């Protein structure tokens, strides 16, 4: 999103420019009761400000170097059922 704004040279005010969140309830669950709850939840977040997106992008960039410094061994087990 930030790259698109930069390429079109758009200058929205950082605290007021809103961006839709590209997530769907089915990204988290397929259980009908929970999907219904999410759909009816008046507190669900559907938009974030450009400032929030900038902060999330900065945190993501910082996490790359943090992940490379992590030397803790990990045991991962992949299974079905």
C-alpha positions, -999 to 999 in steps of 0.1 A, spaced: 0 0 0 28 24 9 45 17 -24 13 24 -43 9 57 -25 45 66 -33 43 57 -70 11 78 -75 27 106 -54 -4 108 -32 0 128 0 -28 118 24 -26 131 59 -10 103 79 -34 102 108 -66 103 87 -59 83 55 -77 50 60 -68 17 43 -91 -13 43 -78 -44 60 -74 -72 34 -84 -100 58 -115 -121 58 -130 -140 88 -124 -172 69 -86 -164 71 -89 -173 108 -117 -199 111 -142 -220 91 -165 -226 121 -199 -212 113 -206 -200 149 -173 -180 150 -178 -166 115 -213 -154 126 -197 -138 157 -170 -121 137 -196 -107 112 -218 -93 139 -190 -79 162 -194 -42 163 -158 -38 175 -141 -56 146 -115 -35 128 -121 -30 91 -98 0 84 -64 12 97 -48 46 93 -18 52 71 2 59 102 -7 24 116 4 8 83 37 27 84 43 15 120 35 -21 111 58 -19 81 86 -6 102 81 -33 128 82 -59 100 114 -45 87 130 -46 122 118 -82 128 140 -95 99 172 -87 116 158 -99 149 149 -133 134 184 -137 119 199 -131 154 177 -158 170 199 -189 175 174 -209 196 170 -245 182 134 -253 172 118 -287 169 88 -286 145 64 -315 141 41 -315 111 11 -339 113 -25 -345 104 -52 -356 128 
